């Protein structure tokens, strides 16, 4: 029999939590999961098995419960997910000290980005996201109502972006100990300002967005676990909501298939997009419109620099080189990207 191991100093109140579950056992260890930017998760080892313990930093108990119910219904339809374990009261969310926690089965698997996927793997990924969207359409009307505010869309205004660029430039230039990141940030900010001045007339018009639908909301490599070549679990459903579905397809591809130098692997994007359109019943015109919307969004987006310079948060710094280069490359290769998604 294992002796009790010390719990990690930053761990949540696991003993109080496990008392709410009939067969979860006694805690042996609780270690933070290293990957992920926003969520707080732990690998919890007990005398009865291994679990993923999630500390929900955002959201209330009712909303999280509805998200859990959605994953339970998705699992019944064959979508690879990892619904939470129910406690002795039949609930999936435990509130302790004002914080929400959920216990999930531990899924053995690894994350794979687009460079680790073959063209066939990219095709399967597109088909999987199409399955997610079509199954969400079947289950969500019985689980939760969309927030009307999420249905309203206004494309980023370049005038606001110019003001943000000036603010970020001042912060990057004003650092007392500048490094190579600050120099790259300054270069990309000035470059982006030039691109926006050149392309400001291409701002998406109101009402041009694809039809909205229920989406995962955060479909990227760190939220998908593989075992070998097969995806075994889509995780982190915190951003489940209503958005243009084709936009999620484009955003996901722009994360999965971007090279470190900022180019997209277009042959894989093409295989992925064709499989997605077939599985989701999406028209090529929907993907083309989504490509334009997401391109414009990327051209106006500086979330990584806002984290660094406005919030003093550097967790996303390693993503900046590829993300900032992609916006430039995408602008130059706009027609090729559009054809890959919609051709």
N, C-alpha and C positions, 0 to 999 in steps of 0.2 A: 504494500500500500504506500502511495506517495505521501511524504510529509508535506505540510503546508509550506508554500513558498511565499516570500514577502511580496505584497502587491506593490505595483509601481506607485511612486509618490503622488503622481498627478491623476491617478485612477479615480473613477467615480465610486460611489458607495455600493460596491458589488455585493457585500454580504446582505445589506438591507434589500437590495434588488433581488437577489437569488431566493430570498425567503418567500417571495411572491410566486415562485414557480415550484411545481410539485416534484419534478424529476430532474431539475437542473444540477443538483449536487452542491458540494461546497467549493468555494474558490481556492484555486492553487496559485494562479498567477494571472496578471492582467497587464498587458503591455500595449502601448500605443501602436497603431498601424502607421507606418512611416509615410505612405503615399497619400496624396490628396491635399488640396489647398484649403477647402472651406469646412469640410466635415471633421468631426472628432470621433474617431473609432478606435476600438481596442480588440485585441485577440484575447479572449477570456478562456482560460483553461480551468476546468472544474473536475471534481472526482467522477463526473458522469460523461464528460466529453469536452469538445471545443466549440466555442461560440464566437460570433462577431457581435460585440456590444457597441451600439451606436448612441452617442449623446447628441441629441438634436439641438443645435444651437439656435435654430429659427423654427417658427411654427408653433401652433398651439395643439393641445391634445386632440381636439376633434378633427382638425385638418390632417394631422399625422395619421390618426386612425383611419380616415377615409383613404389616404394614400395606401395604407397597409391593406385595406379591403380591396383596393384596385389590384394590387399585386397578387392577392389570393385568387381573384377572378381570372387574372391573366395566366396564372399558373395552370388553372383548370382548362384553359384554352391551348396549352402547350407552349406558352412563351417561357423561355428560361429565366426565371427570377428566383429570389430567395425570400419568400414572405417571412415575417417575424413569427417567433414562437408565442403561443398564447399562454398567459399565466393562469393561475388557479381560478381566477374570476372570468376567464374567457376573454381577457383584454390583451391588447398588443402593445400598449403604451403604459409605462410606469412613470408616475410623476413623484419625484423625491427631491425635497428641498427646493421646489419650484422649477426643477429641470426635468425634461422629458427624455426617457431612455427607452430603447427597444432592444430585444435580444433576438438575433438571427442565427440560423445554423451556419457554422463555418464552412465555406466553400473552398475546397482546394483548387487552385487555378492560378493563372498568371495573366497579367495584362499584356496585350500585343498592340503595337502601333502599326500604321499602314506599311512601314518598311518591312515588317515581319509577316505580312500577309502576301500571298501570291495573288495573281489576278483572279483566280478562282475563289480565293479567300475574300477578296474585295467584293466579288459577286454575291457570295453568301452573306456578307455584312449588309449589303444593300437590301437583300431579300429579308434579312432579320429585322431591319428597321421598318420595312414595309409591313411586315407581320405585326410589329408593335403598334403601328398606327392603325391598322385595320382592326386589331383586337381591342385597342383602346376605344375606338368608335363604338364597339359592341357593348363594352362594360361600363363606360363612364357615365352614361345617362342615368344609370341606376345607383351611382356612388356619390357624385358630387356635382354641383352646378358650377359653370364657369363664372369667373368674376367679369362683369361687363367691362371693367376698365382694361382688362387684358385684350379685349377685342378692338380697342381703338389704337390706331397706329399713326404716328407722325414721323416721317423720316428725319434724320438728323439735319439740322440747319447749319450750313457751312459758316454762317456768321458767328454762331455760338462756338463752333470748332476753332475758328481763328482766335477768338478770345482765350480759349483754353490753351491753344498752342503758345500764345504769348506768355501766359501764366507759367506753363511748364518750362518754357525756355528760360525764363527768369530764375526759376528754382534750380534748374540743371546748371546754369551758368554761375549761380551764386553759391554753390557748395564750396566750402573751404578746402576740402580734400577731394578734388575731382579725380575720377578714375576712368578707365576705358569705357565703362558703361555710360557714364555721363557724356563722354564725347560722342558715342554712338547715338544716344538719345537726342543730343543737340542736332546731329546730322539728320536723323530721321524726322525730327520735328520740322526743320527747315525744308526738307525734301517734300514732306507731306503738305506743307502749306503751299508750295508751288503746284503740286498736283491738284489740290482743291481749287486753287484759282483757275487752273486750266479746265477742270471738269465740273465746276459748280453748276453749270446749266444741265447736268445729267441727273440732278437730284430726283429721286422717284416721286411721281405725282401722287397726291392723295387718292385713295381708292384703287390703286393699281396693284395692291397686294393679292397674293393667292388666297384661296378660301381657307379659313382657319379650321383647326381641328385639335383634338387632344394629342399632346406630345409628351415624351419623357422629359424634355426640357434641359437635359444636360448629358447628351449622348456623346461620349468621348472615350478614349482608351482606358482611362482610370476607372470608368464605370462599367466596364465589360470584362468579365473573367473568362479565360479560355482554359480548356484542358486538352492539350494537344492542338489539333486544328479546329476543335468544336467549341463554340461559345456555350458556357454552362450557366452563366448568371449575369443578368443586367441588374446593376445595383444603383443605389442612391436615387430614389424617386422623389426627392424633396421639391424639385421644380416642376413636377407634373402640373400641366396647365394647358390652356388653349392658346395656340399660336398658329400661324401658317405652317402646315405640316411640311411643305416642300422646303421651307427655310431651315427647319431642323435637319433635313436631309443634306442641304448644302453646307450648313455650319459643321455638321459632323464630318463630312468629307474633307473640309478645309482643315480639320484638326488631325484626322487619321492619316491623311495622305500628303501632308506638307513635309518637304525635305528640310533639313537644318538650314539650308541656304535660301529657303523661302519659296521654292517652286512646288507646284502640285504634281504628283505622279499621275498625269492625265490618262494613261491607259487603264490604270486601276480605277480612277474616278469614273471613267466611261463604263466599265464593267459594273461598278457599284451602282451608278445612276440608272442604268438599264434594268438591273434587277430590282431596284427600289420602285421604279415606275410600274413595272409589271406587278409586283407584289401589292403595292398600295393603290393601283388603279389610277395613278397620277398621269396627267397629260404632259407632254414635252413642254408646252407653253407655260405650265405651272412652274416647272423647274427653271425655265429661262427667266421668268419674272423673279423667282427667288434668287437666282444668281445675281441679278442686278441689285436687288434689295440688300443682299448680304455683302456684296462688293462695296456698295455705298456705306453700309454700316461699318465695315472694316476701315474704309478710307477716313472715317470720322472718329474712330475709336482709339482711345489712349488709356485703357483701363490699367494696364501694367504700369505706365508712368504715373498715373494718379495714385496707385497704391504706393509706389516708391516715394514720390516727392510730396504728396499731400497727406498720406497716412503713415509714412515712414515704415512701410511694410514691404519687405523685399522677397517674399516667398515666390512671387511670380517672375522675378528678374530673369531666371534661366530661359523663360519662354520668349523673351522680348526679341532676340535676334531673328528668329524664324518668323514670328508673327509680324514684325515690322517690315521685314523683307517681302513677305507674302503680299501685303497691300500694294507694294510697288510693282512686283512681278505681275500680279493679277490685273492691275491697270494696263500694263503693257501688253499682256496676253489675253485681254478681255474676251475677244471673239473665240479663241481656242478653248478657254474655260467654259464659255457658254455652250459651245458645240459639244464638249465632253459630257455635260450634264443633260443636254436636251437633244443631242443628235441621234 
